[in-house]
Amino acid sequence: MKTVKVPFLDLRVNDVKLKKELIGRVEKILSHGRIVEGPEQKEFEKKFATEIGVKYALGVSSGSSALYLALLGSGIQPGDEVITTPFTWVITVNAIVATGAKPVFVDIRDDFNIDPNAIEKAITKKTKAIVPMHVAGHMCDMKNISKIAKENNLFIIEDAAQAFCSQLNGRRAGTFSTAAGFSMNPMKILHAYGEAGVVTTNSKKIYNKVKQLRHAGTKRDKEGKHINRCNFIALNHKIDTIQAAMLMTSLDRINKVKQKRDKISSLYDKAFSDIINLQTLDNGEIHGRYIYLMAVNDRDKLRNYLLKHGIENKIFYSPLVCDAKVYKKNKVNVPNARKLLKQSISIPLHEKMTIEQAKYVIYSVKNFYN
């Protein structure tokens, strides 16, 4: 078969109608001049909260800020222990450490998500919270994680960076926790055109605290006289109006985007189920389809073969966070995470792919193993 180039992602905006709408939103903001805290921000936050099914949503400058502020807003502080996964992007752990808390790494299951049994064994008197990360958009076992949290009086703070479209038994990612952090950087299924994030919560207390934390810890008075009324030590984590406005366009298109990703994923699932270890869905789950992640034999050989044949692919997450230089102080016993890291690979999955490109990916993977 003739070589076909298949990019891992395509961030260009070639859709004339979409480009016109995005430019129109920017022009409107340039005209009213509310570059920060404009009316589009409030509209986006309200729309986001309604979509997820929570009382409050706060736009912030990135997914990193979102998780960090969700942790701070929930009361995580120095001396606390927070249980999390080593199979994630390093920011999950950096956010925990930035609060002064200690990350406690536990192993993962074969679906790449944190293992509830390992969580239970890691709980100590200092444990304050659990941070599950829904890897690739596949929901963690929130039934058992919620049970463990309740029995041990722990907070759950969801790292929902990859899980905007994810659901479990009719509940969206971000609704199983005290607070959650979402990312909308350009790689995500719901994306801005730059960095952006959202903190969600049902707690008015957390909402009010995070609202101040994202604004350098300050609370503005109505007259605007006292800009230094600082109640918390914090930096600037505000979202800008342009990104909030563009995200509303992304929200309007999300169902169409998700349908295309589901279609490609279904083709992959059907083609690969007999030869590759895939993320399997739990009963009542809707996968968020951020990336298509799988565990394979001869991973490095497959990766090079696909690259040679024009198919871009990625490895997530090397090294494990617990083995990164800044965290590699003590050997962490996470054998399944280490095994899966050596087997994991992610192949192209995005709404701009053609079905022909997807079929070429399938042909190439099968041809490698045959």
PLY file of the C-alpha trace (Angstrom):
ply
format ascii 1.0
element vertex 370
property float x
property float y
property float z
element edge 369
property int vertex1
property int vertex2
end_header
0.00 0.00 0.00
1.16 3.53 -0.80
2.52 5.48 2.17
0.01 7.91 3.68
1.05 10.66 6.07
-1.04 10.58 9.25
-0.20 13.30 11.81
-0.80 12.58 15.47
-2.75 15.85 15.70
-3.65 18.64 13.30
-4.10 22.00 15.00
-4.66 24.06 11.85
-7.99 25.80 11.30
-8.89 25.17 7.67
-12.67 25.20 8.08
-13.73 28.54 6.58
-16.92 28.79 8.64
-15.12 27.98 11.89
-12.31 30.43 11.16
-14.82 33.19 10.43
-16.64 32.56 13.72
-13.42 32.57 15.75
-12.22 35.80 14.14
-15.64 37.33 14.77
-15.40 36.52 18.47
-11.96 38.12 18.70
-13.10 41.23 16.84
-16.04 41.62 19.23
-13.72 41.48 22.24
-11.30 43.95 20.67
-14.25 46.30 20.19
-15.60 46.17 23.74
-12.09 46.05 25.26
-12.79 43.66 28.13
-9.72 41.53 27.42
-9.81 40.15 30.97
-13.00 39.29 32.88
-15.20 40.17 29.96
-18.82 39.03 29.58
-17.74 36.05 27.45
-15.86 34.62 30.43
-18.94 34.55 32.64
-20.99 33.09 29.81
-18.42 30.34 29.23
-18.18 29.45 32.92
-21.95 29.17 33.22
-22.15 27.04 30.08
-19.30 24.78 31.25
-20.86 24.20 34.66
-24.21 23.31 33.06
-22.52 20.93 30.62
-20.63 19.05 33.35
-23.48 19.14 35.84
-21.91 21.13 38.67
-22.84 24.33 40.47
-19.64 26.24 39.79
-16.98 26.49 37.09
-14.06 28.91 37.14
-11.97 29.61 34.06
-8.23 29.72 34.70
-5.07 30.16 32.64
-4.23 26.46 32.16
-5.04 22.90 33.15
-1.99 23.05 35.41
-3.45 26.02 37.27
-6.83 24.27 37.40
-5.56 21.22 39.27
-3.30 23.27 41.53
-6.14 25.62 42.51
-8.56 22.69 42.95
-6.10 21.21 45.45
-5.53 24.51 47.27
-9.22 25.32 47.27
-9.97 21.95 48.86
-7.57 22.70 51.70
-4.54 20.60 50.74
-1.53 21.99 52.60
2.04 21.22 53.75
2.31 17.97 55.68
-0.61 16.29 53.89
-0.14 13.13 51.85
-1.93 12.85 48.52
-2.23 9.49 46.78
-1.91 9.52 43.02
-0.70 7.67 39.94
2.83 7.62 38.48
1.36 7.08 34.98
0.47 10.67 34.17
1.99 13.88 32.95
4.30 15.35 35.56
2.01 18.34 36.22
-0.40 16.12 38.18
2.34 15.61 40.74
3.89 19.06 40.43
0.51 20.54 41.37
0.40 18.40 44.51
3.96 19.33 45.52
3.30 23.03 44.82
0.75 23.01 47.65
3.44 21.68 50.01
1.86 18.23 50.20
3.67 14.92 49.62
2.69 12.77 46.61
2.31 9.05 47.33
2.59 6.93 44.19
0.60 3.72 43.82
0.33 1.20 41.00
-2.08 1.12 38.08
-4.34 -1.51 36.57
-4.04 -2.94 33.06
-6.34 -0.14 31.80
-3.62 2.43 32.70
-5.73 3.94 35.51
-4.93 4.05 39.22
-5.64 0.82 41.13
-8.18 1.27 43.99
-6.68 -1.70 45.87
-3.29 0.00 45.82
-4.86 3.24 47.04
-6.36 1.50 50.06
-3.02 -0.04 51.05
-1.22 3.32 50.86
-3.47 5.25 53.28
-1.80 6.58 56.44
-2.75 9.02 59.18
-1.35 11.81 57.04
-3.36 10.97 53.93
-5.66 13.85 53.03
-6.73 13.23 49.46
-6.74 11.03 46.37
-6.01 12.43 42.91
-7.21 9.99 40.22
-6.29 10.87 36.64
-8.65 9.59 33.92
-5.95 8.43 31.50
-6.73 9.16 27.83
-10.33 9.92 28.79
-11.02 6.46 30.27
-12.79 6.82 33.62
-11.10 5.56 36.76
-12.99 3.11 38.98
-14.78 5.95 40.75
-17.24 3.65 42.52
-14.51 1.99 44.55
-12.37 5.12 44.83
-15.37 7.06 46.18
-16.07 4.26 48.67
-12.47 4.28 49.89
-12.49 8.07 50.22
-15.74 8.06 52.20
-14.62 5.29 54.57
-11.33 7.08 55.29
-12.64 10.67 55.31
-10.51 11.70 52.33
-11.00 14.30 49.63
-11.09 13.31 45.98
-9.67 15.91 43.59
-10.08 14.68 40.02
-7.43 15.33 37.43
-9.96 15.53 34.62
-7.53 17.17 32.19
-8.16 14.47 29.57
-11.76 13.69 30.40
-14.09 16.49 29.34
-16.38 14.09 27.42
-15.97 11.17 29.85
-18.94 9.73 31.74
-19.64 6.89 34.13
-23.21 5.79 34.83
-24.58 9.10 33.64
-22.18 11.24 35.68
-19.53 13.34 34.02
-15.87 13.34 34.98
-15.42 16.12 37.50
-18.58 15.31 39.47
-17.09 12.57 41.64
-14.90 14.91 43.64
-14.67 17.84 46.01
-13.14 19.79 43.14
-11.71 18.94 39.73
-9.27 20.42 37.24
-9.85 20.39 33.47
-7.41 21.30 30.71
-8.40 22.90 27.42
-5.03 23.32 25.76
-5.01 22.89 21.96
-4.40 19.11 22.20
-7.59 18.39 24.13
-10.93 17.29 22.66
-12.47 20.52 24.02
-9.74 22.98 23.23
-8.87 26.63 23.35
-6.45 28.25 20.91
-3.81 28.66 23.58
-3.65 27.57 27.23
-6.81 27.42 29.33
-8.33 25.39 32.15
-11.36 25.16 34.42
-11.90 24.33 38.08
-15.27 22.76 38.90
-16.90 22.24 42.27
-20.28 22.05 44.01
-18.90 23.81 47.09
-19.60 27.53 47.40
-16.75 27.79 49.91
-14.25 26.29 47.46
-15.67 28.40 44.63
-15.17 31.62 46.58
-11.66 30.64 47.62
-10.55 29.62 44.11
-12.09 32.82 42.71
-9.65 34.76 44.87
-6.72 32.38 44.37
-6.86 32.80 40.58
-6.65 36.58 41.06
-3.43 36.73 43.14
-5.38 35.84 46.28
-7.29 39.12 46.25
-10.92 40.05 46.69
-12.06 43.15 44.85
-14.40 45.64 46.44
-17.31 46.95 44.39
-15.84 50.45 44.11
-12.48 49.12 42.85
-10.55 51.18 45.40
-8.68 48.45 47.25
-6.86 46.23 44.78
-4.46 44.84 47.42
-7.04 43.20 49.69
-5.03 39.96 49.64
-6.41 37.02 51.65
-4.24 34.21 50.21
-0.72 34.04 48.85
-1.24 33.28 45.17
-0.19 34.22 41.67
-2.18 35.22 38.60
-4.15 32.26 37.19
-6.90 34.13 35.31
-8.25 33.02 31.95
-8.41 35.73 29.31
-11.65 36.69 27.59
-10.46 35.67 24.12
-9.81 32.07 25.14
-13.13 31.91 27.00
-14.94 33.17 23.90
-13.19 30.72 21.59
-13.99 27.88 23.98
-17.68 28.61 23.58
-17.27 27.93 19.87
-15.49 24.69 20.76
-18.34 23.79 23.12
-20.87 24.33 20.35
-18.96 21.88 18.14
-18.05 19.26 20.75
-20.70 16.70 19.84
-19.58 16.66 16.22
-15.94 16.33 17.28
-16.73 13.51 19.71
-18.75 11.60 17.10
-15.83 11.62 14.67
-13.38 10.45 17.33
-15.82 7.73 18.42
-16.12 6.52 14.83
-12.36 6.19 14.40
-11.98 4.59 17.83
-14.64 2.02 16.95
-12.70 1.09 13.82
-9.54 0.68 15.89
-11.32 -1.35 18.59
-12.77 -3.75 16.08
-9.49 -4.18 14.21
-7.14 -4.50 17.18
-9.14 -6.29 19.90
-7.57 -9.69 19.11
-3.95 -8.58 18.84
-3.46 -5.65 21.24
-4.30 -4.81 24.87
-6.82 -1.96 24.65
-8.53 0.19 27.26
-11.82 -1.62 27.84
-14.92 0.31 28.87
-16.71 -0.36 32.12
-20.47 -0.86 32.12
-22.16 2.52 31.79
-18.98 4.29 30.67
-18.48 6.76 27.85
-14.81 7.16 26.93
-13.67 10.78 26.58
-11.43 9.96 23.57
-8.57 12.33 24.27
-6.03 9.88 22.82
-6.08 6.28 21.65
-3.79 4.43 24.05
-2.85 0.75 23.90
-0.28 -1.74 25.21
1.58 -3.75 22.59
4.36 -6.27 22.15
7.54 -5.03 20.46
6.47 -1.46 21.15
9.64 0.25 19.99
9.78 -1.77 16.78
6.12 -0.96 16.07
6.72 2.72 16.80
9.63 2.91 14.35
7.73 0.91 11.73
4.78 3.31 11.90
7.03 6.37 11.72
8.78 4.88 8.70
5.38 4.49 7.04
4.25 8.07 7.70
2.21 7.47 10.88
3.11 9.78 13.74
2.73 8.25 17.21
3.53 9.09 20.80
4.66 7.39 24.00
2.90 8.38 27.24
4.31 8.81 29.99
8.06 8.27 30.01
9.65 8.20 32.47
7.05 7.45 35.12
6.70 10.56 37.28
8.14 8.70 40.27
11.29 8.11 38.21
11.69 11.72 37.05
14.85 13.33 38.42
13.04 15.59 40.88
11.03 12.72 42.42
13.47 9.79 42.16
14.51 9.77 45.81
13.21 6.37 46.83
12.40 3.32 44.75
8.63 3.13 44.28
7.02 -0.30 43.93
4.76 0.07 40.89
5.52 -3.02 38.78
2.45 -2.86 36.56
3.05 0.78 35.71
6.63 -0.06 34.75
5.49 -2.97 32.59
2.81 -0.94 30.81
5.14 1.99 30.23
7.36 -0.28 28.13
4.33 -1.46 26.14
2.30 1.75 25.75
1.86 3.61 22.49
-0.70 6.09 21.23
-1.72 6.27 17.58
-3.46 9.16 15.75
-6.99 9.99 16.84
-8.51 13.35 15.98
-11.52 14.78 14.21
-9.54 15.98 11.19
-8.47 12.46 10.28
-10.13 10.88 7.29
-11.55 7.38 7.44
-9.00 6.46 4.77
-6.20 7.58 7.09
-7.67 5.52 9.93
-7.86 2.46 7.69
-4.24 3.01 6.66
-3.22 3.06 10.35
-5.12 -0.20 10.88
-3.53 -1.78 7.80
-0.05 -0.72 8.94
-0.42 -2.03 12.50
-1.83 -5.34 11.30
0.85 -5.64 8.63
3.54 -5.18 11.29
2.21 -8.02 13.43
1.57 -10.28 10.46
0 1
1 2
2 3
3 4
4 5
5 6
6 7
7 8
8 9
9 10
10 11
11 12
12 13
13 14
14 15
15 16
16 17
17 18
18 19
19 20
20 21
21 22
22 23
23 24
24 25
25 26
26 27
27 28
28 29
29 30
30 31
31 32
32 33
33 34
34 35
35 36
36 37
37 38
38 39
39 40
40 41
41 42
42 43
43 44
44 45
45 46
46 47
47 48
48 49
49 50
50 51
51 52
52 53
53 54
54 55
55 56
56 57
57 58
58 59
59 60
60 61
61 62
62 63
63 64
64 65
65 66
66 67
67 68
68 69
69 70
70 71
71 72
72 73
73 74
74 75
75 76
76 77
77 78
78 79
79 80
80 81
81 82
82 83
83 84
84 85
85 86
86 87
87 88
88 89
89 90
90 91
91 92
92 93
93 94
94 95
95 96
96 97
97 98
98 99
99 100
100 101
101 102
102 103
103 104
104 105
105 106
106 107
107 108
108 109
109 110
110 111
111 112
112 113
113 114
114 115
115 116
116 117
117 118
118 119
119 120
120 121
121 122
122 123
123 124
124 125
125 126
126 127
127 128
128 129
129 130
130 131
131 132
132 133
133 134
134 135
135 136
136 137
137 138
138 139
139 140
140 141
141 142
142 143
143 144
144 145
145 146
146 147
147 148
148 149
149 150
150 151
151 152
152 153
153 154
154 155
155 156
156 157
157 158
158 159
159 160
160 161
161 162
162 163
163 164
164 165
165 166
166 167
167 168
168 169
169 170
170 171
171 172
172 173
173 174
174 175
175 176
176 177
177 178
178 179
179 180
180 181
181 182
182 183
183 184
184 185
185 186
186 187
187 188
188 189
189 190
190 191
191 192
192 193
193 194
194 195
195 196
196 197
197 198
198 199
199 200
200 201
201 202
202 203
203 204
204 205
205 206
206 207
207 208
208 209
209 210
210 211
211 212
212 213
213 214
214 215
215 216
216 217
217 218
218 219
219 220
220 221
221 222
222 223
223 224
224 225
225 226
226 227
227 228
228 229
229 230
230 231
231 232
232 233
233 234
234 235
235 236
236 237
237 238
238 239
239 240
240 241
241 242
242 243
243 244
244 245
245 246
246 247
247 248
248 249
249 250
250 251
251 252
252 253
253 254
254 255
255 256
256 257
257 258
258 259
259 260
260 261
261 262
262 263
263 264
264 265
265 266
266 267
267 268
268 269
269 270
270 271
271 272
272 273
273 274
274 275
275 276
276 277
277 278
278 279
279 280
280 281
281 282
282 283
283 284
284 285
285 286
286 287
287 288
288 289
289 290
290 291
291 292
292 293
293 294
294 295
295 296
296 297
297 298
298 299
299 300
300 301
301 302
302 303
303 304
304 305
305 306
306 307
307 308
308 309
309 310
310 311
311 312
312 313
313 314
314 315
315 316
316 317
317 318
318 319
319 320
320 321
321 322
322 323
323 324
324 325
325 326
326 327
327 328
328 329
329 330
330 331
331 332
332 333
333 334
334 335
335 336
336 337
337 338
338 339
339 340
340 341
341 342
342 343
343 344
344 345
345 346
346 347
347 348
348 349
349 350
350 351
351 352
352 353
353 354
354 355
355 356
356 357
357 358
358 359
359 360
360 361
361 362
362 363
363 364
364 365
365 366
366 367
367 368
368 369
